[in-house]
């Protein structure tokens, strides 16, 4: 069996299914080098994610951090000891540069994950462009999370041997659908506590952060609120006061439900209950919550500045709206609220996780050393 070595800051809910799936085709080893402060501030239960791992992994933080990047000998040391056939590095950090340095010595294929949305990929500084140019010349492929980013990079590096492979930030929809369906009892509890019987529910999940554009969402929702619909905000953060103030000013108190930050089954129960979901960000590398919502059968409205908008098939599983355009969002919300409540908890992803995975596996296998 071929060996796959992965460098990443930490195990994440949105990648654990991919890493576990790798174990059916590779001997997998994962080295995790995230800064302790970054890890302590994650918005999910890391210990619970760690227990799901079906592969050999180790957290390592001995060395010097340059920003969030660990300067250490662990990368080349692990490569030498493990002798991988494929290395999957993360972004443009020290781990990637170390993997490039070892590539000619140990003769492996080198890929990296790149979580840029199109707007992020287009907006690089001069220094970052030079770094990207260097890395493209020395790796076999980028895993990109947006088809728009893929198209941009294919055009920019049309003569490069490096391949740009579309693999969004997704969980296994079969497992995710099962998790959401298992939360029926909790969803019924929410239904009773918030008097949601026969109400159409629009769900937002995420931080209360400026980039999430919650003021735009609330202003647009104010034009489409009705007795038979509710907006549920799951999250917390620095904009909590501003959000509460705006809800008061827009007279949305009776239509908006705030739950605070939720995780696990407490969160999945809202995906079970909700009919629609919304991500209005003006900057978002991807937006993993869109995958979760679609797996729960929630018709999704997504900003075109979020990488996850490439999961949307307009009028089939959601709508894409122009980032920052209140009129466009109002129109999409109005059309969405005209739809029927969902009647089943089944995935409406454009294609299943396994198809995405097989395309990635094919790319790994077809790239030449």
C-alpha positions as CSV (number, residue, x, y, z in Angstrom):
1,X,0.0,0.0,0.0
2,X,1.3,3.5,-0.9
3,X,2.2,5.9,1.9
4,X,0.5,9.3,2.3
5,X,2.0,12.0,4.6
6,X,-0.2,15.0,5.5
7,X,1.0,18.2,7.1
8,X,-1.8,20.4,8.6
9,X,-2.2,22.7,11.6
10,X,-4.8,20.5,13.4
11,X,-7.5,17.9,12.7
12,X,-10.7,19.7,11.6
13,X,-14.3,18.6,11.4
14,X,-14.3,19.6,7.7
15,X,-11.3,17.3,6.8
16,X,-11.5,14.4,9.1
17,X,-13.8,12.4,6.7
18,X,-11.3,12.9,3.9
19,X,-8.3,11.7,6.0
20,X,-10.3,8.7,7.2
21,X,-11.3,7.9,3.6
22,X,-7.6,8.0,2.6
23,X,-6.9,5.1,4.9
24,X,-8.7,2.7,2.5
25,X,-6.2,3.5,-0.2
26,X,-3.0,4.6,1.7
27,X,-1.0,4.1,4.8
28,X,-1.7,7.6,6.3
29,X,0.5,9.6,8.7
30,X,-0.6,13.1,9.8
31,X,1.7,15.7,11.4
32,X,-0.1,18.6,13.0
33,X,1.8,21.8,13.8
34,X,-0.7,24.5,14.6
35,X,0.2,27.2,17.1
36,X,-1.2,26.3,20.6
37,X,-3.0,29.7,20.8
38,X,-4.7,29.0,17.4
39,X,-5.7,25.5,18.5
40,X,-7.1,26.8,21.8
41,X,-9.4,29.3,19.9
42,X,-11.0,26.8,17.5
43,X,-14.7,27.0,17.2
44,X,-15.3,23.2,17.6
45,X,-14.5,20.4,20.0
46,X,-11.0,19.4,18.9
47,X,-10.8,16.4,21.3
48,X,-14.0,15.0,19.9
49,X,-12.6,15.3,16.3
50,X,-9.3,13.7,17.4
51,X,-11.2,10.6,18.6
52,X,-12.6,10.1,15.1
53,X,-9.2,9.6,13.5
54,X,-8.6,6.2,11.9
55,X,-5.0,7.0,11.1
56,X,-1.7,7.7,12.8
57,X,-1.4,11.4,13.8
58,X,0.8,13.5,16.1
59,X,0.5,17.1,17.3
60,X,3.9,18.8,17.4
61,X,4.8,22.3,18.5
62,X,8.5,22.1,19.4
63,X,10.4,24.8,17.6
64,X,10.0,28.5,16.7
65,X,6.7,29.9,15.4
66,X,6.8,32.5,12.6
67,X,3.3,33.8,12.9
68,X,1.2,30.6,12.7
69,X,3.9,28.6,11.0
70,X,6.2,26.3,12.9
71,X,9.9,26.4,11.9
72,X,11.2,22.9,12.8
73,X,13.1,19.9,11.5
74,X,10.0,17.7,12.0
75,X,8.9,18.0,8.4
76,X,12.1,16.6,6.8
77,X,12.7,14.2,9.7
78,X,9.2,12.7,9.2
79,X,9.7,12.5,5.4
80,X,13.0,10.7,5.9
81,X,11.6,8.2,8.4
82,X,8.2,7.6,6.8
83,X,9.4,7.5,3.1
84,X,6.0,8.7,1.7
85,X,4.9,8.2,-1.9
86,X,2.7,11.3,-1.7
87,X,3.0,14.4,0.6
88,X,-0.1,16.6,1.1
89,X,1.1,19.9,2.5
90,X,-1.0,22.9,3.6
91,X,-1.0,26.3,1.9
92,X,2.2,28.2,1.4
93,X,3.7,27.7,4.8
94,X,7.0,26.3,6.1
95,X,5.7,22.8,5.8
96,X,5.3,23.2,2.1
97,X,8.7,24.7,1.6
98,X,10.3,21.9,3.6
99,X,8.4,19.3,1.5
100,X,9.7,21.0,-1.7
101,X,13.2,20.8,-0.3
102,X,12.9,17.1,0.3
103,X,11.1,16.2,-2.9
104,X,14.2,15.5,-5.1
105,X,15.9,13.6,-2.3
106,X,13.0,11.2,-1.5
107,X,11.2,11.1,-4.8
108,X,7.5,11.6,-3.9
109,X,4.6,13.4,-5.4
110,X,3.8,16.7,-3.7
111,X,0.3,18.3,-3.4
112,X,-1.0,21.1,-1.2
113,X,-4.3,22.4,-0.1
114,X,-5.1,25.9,-1.1
115,X,-8.3,27.3,0.5
116,X,-8.5,30.6,-1.4
117,X,-11.8,31.9,-2.8
118,X,-11.5,33.5,-6.3
119,X,-11.3,37.0,-4.7
120,X,-8.5,35.9,-2.4
121,X,-6.6,34.3,-5.2
122,X,-6.9,37.4,-7.3
123,X,-6.0,39.8,-4.5
124,X,-2.5,38.6,-3.7
125,X,0.3,41.0,-2.7
126,X,3.4,41.1,-4.9
127,X,5.4,39.0,-2.3
128,X,2.6,36.4,-2.1
129,X,2.4,36.2,-5.9
130,X,6.1,35.5,-6.1
131,X,5.8,32.8,-3.4
132,X,2.9,31.2,-5.3
133,X,4.9,31.3,-8.6
134,X,7.8,29.5,-6.9
135,X,5.6,26.9,-5.3
136,X,3.7,26.2,-8.5
137,X,7.0,25.3,-10.2
138,X,7.9,22.7,-7.6
139,X,4.6,20.9,-6.7
140,X,2.5,18.4,-8.6
141,X,-0.9,19.8,-7.7
142,X,-3.1,22.2,-5.7
143,X,-6.3,21.1,-4.1
144,X,-8.5,24.1,-4.5
145,X,-11.9,24.6,-2.9
146,X,-13.6,26.6,-5.7
147,X,-14.2,25.9,-9.4
148,X,-13.7,29.7,-10.0
149,X,-10.3,29.6,-8.3
150,X,-9.4,26.5,-10.3
151,X,-10.3,28.3,-13.5
152,X,-8.3,31.4,-12.5
153,X,-5.2,29.3,-11.6
154,X,-5.5,27.1,-14.8
155,X,-5.5,30.3,-16.9
156,X,-2.7,32.0,-14.9
157,X,-0.4,28.9,-15.0
158,X,-1.5,27.4,-18.3
159,X,1.9,26.2,-19.2
160,X,2.7,24.6,-15.8
161,X,2.9,20.9,-15.0
162,X,1.1,21.6,-11.8
163,X,-2.5,20.5,-11.8
164,X,-5.3,22.4,-10.0
165,X,-7.8,19.9,-8.6
166,X,-11.2,21.0,-7.4
167,X,-11.9,19.4,-4.0
168,X,-14.2,21.5,-1.8
169,X,-14.2,21.6,2.0
170,X,-16.8,18.9,2.5
171,X,-17.6,16.1,4.9
172,X,-18.9,12.7,3.8
173,X,-22.6,13.5,3.1
174,X,-23.7,10.0,3.9
175,X,-22.3,10.2,7.5
176,X,-23.4,13.8,7.9
177,X,-26.9,13.0,6.7
178,X,-27.1,10.2,9.3
179,X,-25.9,12.5,12.1
180,X,-28.5,15.1,11.2
181,X,-31.3,12.5,11.0
182,X,-30.3,11.1,14.4
183,X,-31.2,14.5,16.0
184,X,-35.0,14.3,15.4
185,X,-35.8,14.3,19.1
186,X,-33.7,17.4,19.8
187,X,-35.2,19.1,16.7
188,X,-38.7,18.5,18.1
189,X,-37.6,20.0,21.3
190,X,-36.5,23.2,19.5
191,X,-39.8,23.1,17.5
192,X,-41.8,23.1,20.7
193,X,-39.6,25.6,22.7
194,X,-39.6,28.2,19.9
195,X,-43.1,27.6,18.6
196,X,-41.9,26.8,15.1
197,X,-44.7,24.5,14.0
198,X,-45.4,25.2,10.3
199,X,-42.9,28.1,10.2
200,X,-40.4,28.3,7.3
201,X,-36.9,28.5,8.9
202,X,-33.9,30.3,7.5
203,X,-30.7,29.3,9.3
204,X,-27.4,31.2,9.7
205,X,-24.5,29.3,11.4
206,X,-21.2,31.1,12.0
207,X,-19.3,33.7,14.0
208,X,-20.7,37.2,14.5
209,X,-17.8,38.6,12.6
210,X,-17.7,41.6,10.2
211,X,-16.8,39.5,7.2
212,X,-20.0,37.4,7.6
213,X,-22.0,40.5,6.7
214,X,-24.8,40.0,9.2
215,X,-26.1,43.6,8.9
216,X,-26.8,43.0,5.2
217,X,-28.5,39.7,6.1
218,X,-30.7,41.4,8.8
219,X,-31.6,44.3,6.5
220,X,-32.6,42.1,3.6
221,X,-34.5,39.7,5.9
222,X,-36.5,42.7,7.3
223,X,-38.0,43.1,3.8
224,X,-39.1,39.5,3.7
225,X,-40.1,38.7,7.2
226,X,-43.6,37.2,7.7
227,X,-45.6,35.5,10.4
228,X,-44.9,32.2,8.8
229,X,-41.0,32.5,8.7
230,X,-38.2,32.8,11.2
231,X,-34.5,33.6,11.0
232,X,-32.4,31.5,13.3
233,X,-28.9,32.8,14.2
234,X,-26.5,30.2,15.6
235,X,-23.3,31.7,16.7
236,X,-21.6,34.4,18.8
237,X,-18.8,36.9,18.5
238,X,-17.6,40.5,18.5
239,X,-20.6,41.8,16.6
240,X,-23.1,40.5,19.2
241,X,-24.0,44.0,20.5
242,X,-24.4,45.4,16.9
243,X,-26.5,42.5,15.9
244,X,-28.9,42.9,18.9
245,X,-29.1,46.7,18.2
246,X,-30.0,46.2,14.6
247,X,-32.6,43.6,15.4
248,X,-34.2,46.2,17.7
249,X,-34.0,48.9,15.1
250,X,-35.5,46.7,12.3
251,X,-38.2,45.5,14.7
252,X,-37.3,41.8,14.1
253,X,-37.5,40.7,17.7
254,X,-40.5,38.4,17.0
255,X,-38.9,36.9,13.9
256,X,-35.3,36.3,14.9
257,X,-34.1,33.5,17.2
258,X,-30.6,33.6,18.6
259,X,-29.2,30.4,20.1
260,X,-25.6,31.3,20.8
261,X,-22.8,29.0,19.6
262,X,-23.8,25.4,19.3
263,X,-21.8,22.2,18.4
264,X,-22.5,18.6,17.7
265,X,-26.1,17.3,18.0
266,X,-27.2,20.7,19.3
267,X,-26.2,22.2,16.0
268,X,-27.2,19.3,13.8
269,X,-30.8,19.5,15.2
270,X,-31.1,22.9,13.6
271,X,-30.0,21.5,10.2
272,X,-32.7,18.9,10.7
273,X,-35.3,21.6,11.4
274,X,-34.3,24.4,9.0
275,X,-35.7,24.6,5.5
276,X,-33.2,27.1,4.1
277,X,-29.7,28.4,5.0
278,X,-27.8,31.6,4.4
279,X,-24.1,32.6,4.1
280,X,-23.8,36.3,3.2
281,X,-20.1,36.8,3.7
282,X,-18.2,39.4,1.7
283,X,-15.0,37.3,2.1
284,X,-15.0,33.6,2.8
285,X,-12.3,31.1,1.7
286,X,-15.0,28.5,1.5
287,X,-17.8,28.2,4.1
288,X,-18.0,24.6,5.4
289,X,-21.5,25.3,6.9
290,X,-22.9,25.3,3.3
291,X,-21.9,21.7,2.9
292,X,-23.5,20.8,6.3
293,X,-26.7,22.6,5.4
294,X,-27.0,21.0,2.0
295,X,-26.4,17.5,3.6
296,X,-29.4,18.3,5.8
297,X,-31.5,19.1,2.8
298,X,-31.5,22.9,3.4
299,X,-31.9,25.0,0.2
300,X,-28.9,27.4,0.5
301,X,-28.4,31.1,-0.3
302,X,-24.7,31.9,-0.7
303,X,-22.7,35.0,-1.4
304,X,-20.6,34.8,-4.6
305,X,-17.6,35.8,-2.5
306,X,-17.7,32.6,-0.5
307,X,-15.9,29.6,-2.1
308,X,-18.9,27.4,-1.2
309,X,-21.1,29.1,-3.8
310,X,-19.6,26.7,-6.4
311,X,-21.7,24.0,-4.6
312,X,-24.8,25.8,-5.6
313,X,-26.9,24.9,-8.6
314,X,-29.2,27.8,-9.0
315,X,-32.9,27.0,-8.3
316,X,-32.0,23.3,-7.7
317,X,-30.3,23.4,-4.3
318,X,-30.0,27.1,-3.7
319,X,-29.3,30.6,-5.0
320,X,-26.1,32.6,-5.4
321,X,-26.3,36.3,-4.8
322,X,-24.0,39.2,-5.6
323,X,-21.9,40.0,-2.5
324,X,-23.0,43.2,-0.8
325,X,-26.0,43.6,-3.1
326,X,-28.9,44.1,-0.7
327,X,-31.5,44.2,-3.6
328,X,-30.2,41.0,-5.0
329,X,-30.3,39.3,-1.6
330,X,-33.9,40.5,-1.0
331,X,-35.0,39.1,-4.3
332,X,-33.3,35.7,-3.6
333,X,-34.8,35.6,-0.1
334,X,-38.3,36.4,-1.4
335,X,-38.0,33.6,-4.0
336,X,-36.7,31.2,-1.3
337,X,-39.5,31.9,1.1
338,X,-42.0,31.1,-1.7
339,X,-40.6,27.5,-1.7
340,X,-42.3,24.7,0.3
341,X,-40.9,23.6,3.6
342,X,-38.6,20.6,3.1
343,X,-40.2,17.3,3.6
344,X,-37.2,15.0,4.0
345,X,-33.8,15.1,5.6
346,X,-31.7,14.1,2.6
347,X,-28.6,15.5,1.0
348,X,-29.0,18.0,-1.9
349,X,-25.2,18.3,-2.5
350,X,-24.4,18.6,-6.3
351,X,-22.7,15.2,-6.1
352,X,-21.7,12.9,-3.3
353,X,-18.4,13.0,-1.3
354,X,-17.3,9.7,-2.8
355,X,-17.4,11.1,-6.4
356,X,-15.3,14.1,-5.3
357,X,-12.9,11.7,-3.6
358,X,-12.5,9.4,-6.6
359,X,-11.6,12.4,-8.8
360,X,-9.0,13.4,-6.2
361,X,-7.6,9.9,-6.0
362,X,-7.4,9.7,-9.8
363,X,-5.4,13.0,-9.8
364,X,-3.0,11.6,-7.2
365,X,-2.5,8.4,-9.3
366,X,-2.1,10.0,-12.7
367,X,0.4,12.7,-11.8
368,X,3.9,11.7,-12.8
369,X,6.9,11.9,-10.4
